[in-house]
Amino acid sequence: MPRPCPLTDVAMGEVLWALLRGSLYAIGFLAVIVVVGLAGLGLLSSPLGLLAFPAAMVVGFGFAGAGMAATTFVRRWQDFELLELAIMPMFLFSGTFYPIAAYPRGCR
């Protein structure tokens, strides 16, 4: 069956879309930090804080690549349970419900 574009273009488009979306989120957060900082609360105490944007781009690219790699293993809808198997422990042990200090030393 002919395709209008190669699969590599689709994968690259997905990664670029994830980067664009992450960049918009980072710009939004930085804009709020700058505006609140101009109001006198001093959230951004150094111009080096603006380097958070390139750092967010690098982190976004890493997660986009990891997500693209994870989707190569998903062949059926039931395979999404494997992704949930990896995400659920990260959520439970991230310190959302209990402080990290409550866990044993080996788990920190």
DSSP file (Angstrom, degrees, kcal/mol; ACC not computed):
  #  RESIDUE AA STRUCTURE BP1 BP2  ACC     N-H-->O    O-->H-N    N-H-->O    O-->H-N    TCO  KAPPA ALPHA  PHI   PSI    X-CA   Y-CA   Z-CA
    1    1 A M              0   0    0      0, 0.0     2,-0.1     0, 0.0     0, 0.0   0.000 360.0 360.0 360.0 123.4    0.0    0.0    0.0
    2    2 A P        -     0   0    0      0, 0.0     3,-0.0     0, 0.0     0, 0.0  -0.386 360.0-150.8 -71.0 144.7    1.6    3.3   -1.0
    3    3 A R        -     0   0    0      1,-0.1     4,-0.0    -2,-0.1     0, 0.0  -0.871  17.7-132.8-113.4 148.4    2.1    6.0    1.6
    4    4 A P  S    S+     0   0    0      0, 0.0    -1,-0.1     0, 0.0     0, 0.0   0.767  92.1   9.5 -71.9 -23.3    2.1    9.7    1.0
    5    5 A C  S    S-     0   0    0     -3,-0.0     5,-0.1     0, 0.0     0, 0.0  -0.989  89.5 -92.8-151.1 154.7    5.3   10.1    3.1
    6    6 A P    >>  -     0   0    0      0, 0.0     4,-1.3     0, 0.0     3,-0.6  -0.237  34.8-115.5 -66.9 158.1    7.9    7.8    4.6
    7    7 A L  H 3> S+     0   0    0      1,-0.2     4,-2.6     2,-0.2     5,-0.2   0.802 114.0  63.1 -64.3 -29.3    7.5    6.7    8.2
    8    8 A T  H 3> S+     0   0    0      1,-0.2     4,-2.5     2,-0.2    -1,-0.2   0.873 101.4  51.5 -64.3 -35.0   10.7    8.6    9.2
    9    9 A D  H <> S+     0   0    0     -3,-0.6     4,-2.2     2,-0.2    -1,-0.2   0.889 109.7  49.3 -67.4 -37.9    9.0   11.8    8.2
   10   10 A V  H  X S+     0   0    0     -4,-1.3     4,-2.1     2,-0.2    -2,-0.2   0.929 112.6  47.4 -65.4 -44.4    6.0   11.0   10.4
   11   11 A A  H  X S+     0   0    0     -4,-2.6     4,-2.1     1,-0.2    -2,-0.2   0.909 112.5  49.2 -63.6 -41.9    8.3   10.1   13.4
   12   12 A M  H  X S+     0   0    0     -4,-2.5     4,-2.6     1,-0.2    -1,-0.2   0.884 109.5  52.4 -65.9 -37.6   10.3   13.3   12.9
   13   13 A G  H  X S+     0   0    0     -4,-2.2     4,-2.3     2,-0.2    -1,-0.2   0.892 108.6  50.3 -63.8 -39.6    7.1   15.3   12.8
   14   14 A E  H  X S+     0   0    0     -4,-2.1     4,-2.1     2,-0.2    -2,-0.2   0.909 112.1  46.9 -64.9 -41.8    5.9   13.8   16.0
   15   15 A V  H  X S+     0   0    0     -4,-2.1     4,-2.2     2,-0.2    -2,-0.2   0.915 113.4  48.3 -66.6 -42.5    9.2   14.6   17.7
   16   16 A L  H  X S+     0   0    0     -4,-2.6     4,-2.6     2,-0.2    -2,-0.2   0.876 109.9  52.3 -66.2 -36.5    9.2   18.2   16.4
   17   17 A W  H  X S+     0   0    0     -4,-2.3     4,-2.6     2,-0.2    -1,-0.2   0.904 109.1  50.0 -64.9 -40.2    5.6   18.6   17.5
   18   18 A A  H  X S+     0   0    0     -4,-2.1     4,-2.5     2,-0.2    -2,-0.2   0.900 111.6  49.0 -63.7 -39.8    6.6   17.5   21.0
   19   19 A L  H  X S+     0   0    0     -4,-2.2     4,-2.3     2,-0.2    -2,-0.2   0.906 111.7  48.6 -65.8 -41.2    9.4   20.0   21.0
   20   20 A L  H  X S+     0   0    0     -4,-2.6     4,-2.3     2,-0.2    -2,-0.2   0.922 112.8  47.5 -64.1 -44.0    7.2   22.8   19.8
   21   21 A R  H  X S+     0   0    0     -4,-2.6     4,-2.0     1,-0.2    -2,-0.2   0.919 113.2  47.9 -64.3 -44.2    4.6   22.0   22.5
   22   22 A G  H  X S+     0   0    0     -4,-2.5     4,-2.4     1,-0.2    -1,-0.2   0.868 110.3  52.9 -64.1 -36.2    7.3   21.8   25.2
   23   23 A S  H  X S+     0   0    0     -4,-2.3     4,-2.6     2,-0.2    -2,-0.2   0.905 107.8  50.4 -65.9 -41.1    8.8   25.1   24.0
   24   24 A L  H  X S+     0   0    0     -4,-2.3     4,-2.2     2,-0.2    -2,-0.2   0.900 111.1  48.9 -64.1 -39.6    5.4   26.8   24.2
   25   25 A Y  H  X S+     0   0    0     -4,-2.0     4,-2.5     2,-0.2    -2,-0.2   0.926 112.2  48.5 -63.7 -44.3    4.9   25.5   27.8
   26   26 A A  H  X S+     0   0    0     -4,-2.4     4,-2.7     1,-0.2    -2,-0.2   0.905 111.2  49.8 -64.3 -41.3    8.4   26.7   28.8
   27   27 A I  H  X S+     0   0    0     -4,-2.6     4,-2.5     2,-0.2    -1,-0.2   0.901 110.5  51.5 -63.5 -40.3    7.8   30.1   27.3
   28   28 A G  H  X S+     0   0    0     -4,-2.2     4,-2.1    -5,-0.2    -2,-0.2   0.932 111.8  45.4 -62.1 -46.2    4.5   30.4   29.2
   29   29 A F  H  X S+     0   0    0     -4,-2.5     4,-2.3     1,-0.2    -2,-0.2   0.920 114.1  48.7 -64.2 -43.5    6.1   29.5   32.5
   30   30 A L  H  X S+     0   0    0     -4,-2.7     4,-2.5     1,-0.2    -1,-0.2   0.881 109.4  53.4 -65.4 -36.4    9.0   31.9   31.9
   31   31 A A  H  X S+     0   0    0     -4,-2.5     4,-2.7     2,-0.2    -1,-0.2   0.917 109.9  47.4 -63.6 -42.6    6.7   34.7   30.9
   32   32 A V  H  X S+     0   0    0     -4,-2.1     4,-2.7     2,-0.2     5,-0.3   0.914 111.9  50.5 -64.2 -41.7    4.7   34.2   34.2
   33   33 A I  H  X S+     0   0    0     -4,-2.3     4,-2.0     2,-0.2    10,-0.3   0.911 113.2  45.6 -62.6 -41.9    7.9   34.1   36.2
   34   34 A V  H  X S+     0   0    0     -4,-2.5     4,-2.2     2,-0.2    -2,-0.2   0.922 114.0  48.1 -68.2 -43.7    9.1   37.4   34.5
   35   35 A V  H  X S+     0   0    0     -4,-2.7     4,-1.1     2,-0.2    -2,-0.2   0.928 114.5  45.1 -64.1 -44.5    5.8   39.1   34.9
   36   36 A V  H  <>S+     0   0    0     -4,-2.7     5,-1.5     1,-0.2     6,-0.3   0.863 111.8  54.2 -66.6 -33.9    5.5   38.2   38.6
   37   37 A G  I ><>S+     0   0    0     -4,-2.0     3,-1.3    -5,-0.3     5,-0.7   0.862 104.7  53.5 -66.5 -35.3    9.1   39.2   39.0
   38   38 A L  I 3<5S+     0   0    0     -4,-2.2    -1,-0.2     1,-0.3    -2,-0.2   0.753  98.1  65.8 -69.3 -23.0    8.3   42.6   37.6
   39   39 A A  I 3<5S-     0   0    0     -4,-1.1    -1,-0.3    -3,-0.2    -2,-0.2   0.512 126.3 -98.5 -76.8  -3.0    5.6   42.9   40.2
   40   40 A G  I < 5S+     0   0    0     -3,-1.3    -3,-0.2    -4,-0.1    -2,-0.1   0.509  95.7 111.7 104.2   5.4    8.3   42.9   42.8
   41   41 A L  I   < -     0   0    0     -5,-1.5    -4,-0.2     3,-0.0    -3,-0.1   0.661  69.5-140.1 -87.1 -14.7    8.2   39.3   44.0
   42   42 A G      < +     0   0    0     -5,-0.7     3,-0.2    -6,-0.3    -5,-0.1   0.884  44.3 153.2  65.8  43.3   11.7   38.6   42.6
   43   43 A L  S    S+     0   0    0    -10,-0.3     2,-0.8     1,-0.2    -9,-0.1   0.843  70.9  49.5 -73.2 -31.7   11.1   35.1   41.3
   44   44 A L        +     0   0    0    -11,-0.3    -1,-0.2     1,-0.1    -2,-0.1  -0.852  65.6 168.4-109.5  96.2   13.8   35.5   38.6
   45   45 A S        +     0   0    0     -2,-0.8    -1,-0.1    -3,-0.2    -2,-0.1   0.612  63.2  36.5 -87.2 -12.0   16.8   36.8   40.5
   46   46 A S  S >  S-     0   0    0      1,-0.1     3,-1.8     0, 0.0     4,-0.2  -0.991  72.6-128.7-140.3 145.8   19.4   36.3   37.7
   47   47 A P  G >  S+     0   0    0      0, 0.0     3,-1.7     0, 0.0     4,-0.2   0.727 105.4  75.1 -64.0 -18.8   19.4   36.6   33.9
   48   48 A L  G >  S+     0   0    0      1,-0.3     3,-1.9     2,-0.2     4,-0.1   0.694  76.3  77.9 -65.6 -16.7   20.8   33.1   33.9
   49   49 A G  G X  S+     0   0    0     -3,-1.8     3,-1.5     1,-0.3    -1,-0.3   0.742  79.1  69.6 -63.5 -22.0   17.4   31.9   34.8
   50   50 A L  G X  S+     0   0    0     -3,-1.7     3,-1.4     1,-0.3    -1,-0.3   0.629  79.0  77.9 -71.5 -11.7   16.4   32.4   31.2
   51   51 A L  G <> S+     0   0    0     -3,-1.9     4,-1.7     1,-0.3    -1,-0.3   0.530  71.5  84.5 -72.3  -3.6   18.7   29.5   30.4
   52   52 A A  H <> S+     0   0    0     -3,-1.5     4,-2.4     1,-0.2    -1,-0.3   0.809  80.8  63.1 -65.1 -28.1   15.8   27.3   31.6
   53   53 A F  H <> S+     0   0    0     -3,-1.4     4,-1.9     2,-0.2    -1,-0.2   0.964 104.9  41.4 -65.2 -52.0   14.4   27.6   28.1
   54   54 A P  H  > S+     0   0    0      0, 0.0     4,-2.2     0, 0.0    -1,-0.2   0.883 114.8  53.6 -62.8 -33.7   17.2   25.8   26.3
   55   55 A A  H  X S+     0   0    0     -4,-1.7     4,-2.5     1,-0.2    -2,-0.2   0.905 107.3  50.7 -64.3 -39.7   17.3   23.3   29.2
   56   56 A A  H  X S+     0   0    0     -4,-2.4     4,-2.6     1,-0.2    -1,-0.2   0.856 108.2  53.4 -65.1 -34.1   13.6   22.7   28.7
   57   57 A M  H  X S+     0   0    0     -4,-1.9     4,-2.3     2,-0.2    -2,-0.2   0.916 109.9  46.8 -65.8 -42.6   14.2   22.1   25.0
   58   58 A V  H  X S+     0   0    0     -4,-2.2     4,-2.1     2,-0.2    -2,-0.2   0.926 114.5  46.4 -65.8 -44.4   16.9   19.5   25.7
   59   59 A V  H  X S+     0   0    0     -4,-2.5     4,-2.4     1,-0.2     5,-0.2   0.909 112.2  51.6 -63.9 -41.5   14.7   17.7   28.3
   60   60 A G  H  X S+     0   0    0     -4,-2.6     4,-2.4     1,-0.2    -2,-0.2   0.886 108.6  50.7 -62.1 -39.3   11.8   17.9   25.9
   61   61 A F  H  X S+     0   0    0     -4,-2.3     4,-2.3     2,-0.2    -1,-0.2   0.891 109.7  51.1 -66.2 -38.2   13.8   16.3   23.1
   62   62 A G  H  X S+     0   0    0     -4,-2.1     4,-2.3     2,-0.2    -2,-0.2   0.932 113.2  43.7 -63.4 -45.7   14.9   13.5   25.4
   63   63 A F  H  X S+     0   0    0     -4,-2.4     4,-2.6     2,-0.2    -2,-0.2   0.855 112.0  53.7 -69.9 -33.8   11.4   12.7   26.4
   64   64 A A  H  X S+     0   0    0     -4,-2.4     4,-2.3    -5,-0.2    -1,-0.2   0.916 111.1  46.4 -64.8 -41.8   10.1   13.0   22.8
   65   65 A G  H  X S+     0   0    0     -4,-2.3     4,-2.3     2,-0.2    -2,-0.2   0.900 112.7  49.3 -65.8 -40.5   12.8   10.5   21.8
   66   66 A A  H  X S+     0   0    0     -4,-2.3     4,-2.3     2,-0.2    -2,-0.2   0.900 111.8  49.3 -65.5 -39.5   12.0    8.2   24.6
   67   67 A G  H  X S+     0   0    0     -4,-2.6     4,-1.9     2,-0.2    -2,-0.2   0.895 111.1  49.1 -65.5 -39.6    8.3    8.4   23.8
   68   68 A M  H  X S+     0   0    0     -4,-2.3     4,-0.7     1,-0.2    -2,-0.2   0.885 111.7  49.4 -66.7 -38.0    9.0    7.6   20.1
   69   69 A A  H >< S+     0   0    0     -4,-2.3     3,-0.7     1,-0.2     4,-0.4   0.895 110.0  51.4 -66.4 -38.6   11.1    4.7   21.1
   70   70 A A  H >< S+     0   0    0     -4,-2.3     3,-1.2     1,-0.2     4,-0.5   0.862 104.1  57.4 -67.2 -34.6    8.4    3.4   23.4
   71   71 A T  H 3< S+     0   0    0     -4,-1.9     3,-0.5     1,-0.3    -1,-0.2   0.694  92.4  69.3 -72.8 -15.7    5.8    3.6   20.7
   72   72 A T  T << S+     0   0    0     -4,-0.7    -1,-0.3    -3,-0.7    -2,-0.2   0.763  99.2  50.5 -70.8 -21.3    7.8    1.3   18.4
   73   73 A F  S <  S+     0   0    0     -3,-1.2     2,-0.8    -4,-0.4    -1,-0.2   0.618  88.9  93.7 -88.4 -13.0    7.0   -1.5   20.9
   74   74 A V        +     0   0    0     -3,-0.5     3,-0.1    -4,-0.5     6,-0.0  -0.716  36.1 151.7 -86.4 112.0    3.3   -0.9   20.9
   75   75 A R        +     0   0    0     -2,-0.8     2,-0.3     1,-0.2    -1,-0.2   0.659  66.2  26.1-109.2 -26.5    1.6   -3.1   18.2
   76   76 A R  S >  S-     0   0    0      1,-0.1     3,-1.1     0, 0.0     4,-0.3  -0.861  84.1-106.8-132.3 166.8   -1.8   -3.5   19.8
   77   77 A W  G >  S+     0   0    0     -2,-0.3     3,-1.4     1,-0.3     4,-0.2   0.821 117.1  62.9 -63.3 -30.6   -4.0   -1.4   22.2
   78   78 A Q  G >  S+     0   0    0      1,-0.3     3,-1.4     2,-0.2     4,-0.3   0.726  88.2  71.2 -68.3 -20.2   -3.3   -3.9   24.9
   79   79 A D  G X> S+     0   0    0     -3,-1.1     3,-1.3     1,-0.3     4,-0.8   0.667  77.5  78.0 -71.8 -14.9    0.4   -3.1   24.8
   80   80 A F  H <> S+     0   0    0     -3,-1.4     4,-1.9    -4,-0.3    -1,-0.3   0.741  80.1  70.8 -64.9 -20.0   -0.3    0.3   26.3
   81   81 A E  H <> S+     0   0    0     -3,-1.4     4,-1.8     1,-0.2    -1,-0.3   0.818  91.4  58.5 -63.8 -29.5   -0.6   -1.6   29.6
   82   82 A L  H <> S+     0   0    0     -3,-1.3     4,-0.9    -4,-0.3    -1,-0.2   0.886 105.0  49.0 -67.1 -37.8    3.2   -2.1   29.4
   83   83 A L  H >X S+     0   0    0     -4,-0.8     4,-2.1     1,-0.2     3,-0.6   0.906 109.9  51.3 -66.3 -40.3    3.7    1.7   29.3
   84   84 A E  H 3X S+     0   0    0     -4,-1.9     4,-2.5     1,-0.2    -2,-0.2   0.842 102.2  61.7 -63.7 -32.5    1.4    2.1   32.3
   85   85 A L  H 3< S+     0   0    0     -4,-1.8    -1,-0.2     1,-0.2    -2,-0.2   0.813 110.7  39.6 -63.2 -30.1    3.5   -0.5   34.1
   86   86 A A  H <X S+     0   0    0     -4,-0.9     4,-0.9    -3,-0.6    -2,-0.2   0.814 117.2  48.0 -86.9 -33.3    6.5    1.8   33.8
   87   87 A I  H  X S+     0   0    0     -4,-2.1     4,-2.1     1,-0.2     5,-0.2   0.880 100.9  62.8 -78.3 -38.5    4.7    5.1   34.5
   88   88 A M  H  X S+     0   0    0     -4,-2.5     4,-2.6     1,-0.2     5,-0.2   0.906 103.4  46.4 -59.9 -47.3    2.7    4.0   37.6
   89   89 A P  H  > S+     0   0    0      0, 0.0     4,-2.4     0, 0.0    -1,-0.2   0.890 111.2  53.6 -63.6 -35.4    5.8    3.3   39.9
   90   90 A M  H  < S+     0   0    0     -4,-0.9     4,-0.2     1,-0.2    -2,-0.2   0.900 112.4  45.0 -62.6 -38.6    7.4    6.6   38.8
   91   91 A F  H ><>S+     0   0    0     -4,-2.1     3,-0.8     1,-0.2     5,-0.5   0.916 114.8  47.0 -69.5 -43.6    4.2    8.4   39.8
   92   92 A L  H 3<5S+     0   0    0     -4,-2.6     3,-0.4     1,-0.2     5,-0.4   0.863 119.0  38.3 -69.3 -35.8    3.8    6.6   43.1
   93   93 A F  T 3<5S+     0   0    0     -4,-2.4    -1,-0.2    -5,-0.2    -2,-0.2   0.207  88.3  95.6-101.5  15.7    7.4    7.0   44.3
   94   94 A S  T < 5S-     0   0    0     -3,-0.8    -1,-0.2    -4,-0.2     6,-0.1   0.539 104.6-100.4 -83.8  -5.5    8.0   10.5   43.0
   95   95 A G  T   5S+     0   0    0     -3,-0.4     5,-0.1    -4,-0.2    -2,-0.1   0.571  88.8 123.0  96.6  11.0    7.2   12.2   46.3
   96   96 A T  S   <S+     0   0    0     -5,-0.5    -4,-0.1     1,-0.1    -3,-0.1   0.913  87.5  20.2 -70.2 -42.9    3.7   13.2   45.3
   97   97 A F  S    S+     0   0    0     -5,-0.4    -1,-0.1     1,-0.2    -4,-0.1   0.786 135.1  25.1 -98.8 -33.0    2.0   11.4   48.2
   98   98 A Y  S    S-     0   0    0     -6,-0.3    -1,-0.2     2,-0.0     5,-0.1  -0.967  88.8-102.7-130.5 146.5    4.9   11.0   50.6
   99   99 A P    >   -     0   0    0      0, 0.0     3,-1.8     0, 0.0     4,-0.3  -0.368  30.9-118.8 -66.2 150.6    8.0   13.0   51.1
  100  100 A I  G >  S+     0   0    0      1,-0.3     3,-1.5     2,-0.2     7,-0.1   0.818 112.0  66.3 -59.0 -31.7   11.2   11.4   49.6
  101  101 A A  G 3  S+     0   0    0      1,-0.3    -1,-0.3    -6,-0.1     7,-0.1   0.696  89.1  67.0 -66.1 -17.6   12.7   11.4   53.1
  102  102 A A  G <  S+     0   0    0     -3,-1.8    -1,-0.3     2,-0.1    -2,-0.2   0.675  87.0  84.7 -76.9 -16.2   10.0    8.9   54.2
  103  103 A Y  S <  S-     0   0    0     -3,-1.5     5,-0.1    -4,-0.3   -10,-0.0  -0.497  93.5 -93.1 -84.4 154.7   11.5    6.2   52.0
  104  104 A P    >>  -     0   0    0      0, 0.0     3,-1.3     0, 0.0     4,-1.0  -0.231  41.2-104.3 -62.0 158.2   14.4    4.0   53.0
  105  105 A R  G >4 S+     0   0    0      1,-0.3     3,-0.6     2,-0.2    -2,-0.1   0.839 119.4  55.4 -55.5 -38.5   17.9    5.2   52.1
  106  106 A G  G 34 S+     0   0    0      1,-0.2    -1,-0.3     2,-0.1    -3,-0.0   0.758 106.9  50.7 -68.3 -25.0   18.2    2.7   49.2
  107  107 A C  G <4        0   0    0     -3,-1.3    -1,-0.2     1,-0.2    -2,-0.2   0.636 360.0 360.0 -87.6 -15.7   15.0    3.9   47.6
  108  108 A R    <<        0   0    0     -4,-1.0    -1,-0.2    -3,-0.6    -2,-0.1   0.514 360.0 360.0 -73.3 360.0   16.0    7.5   47.6
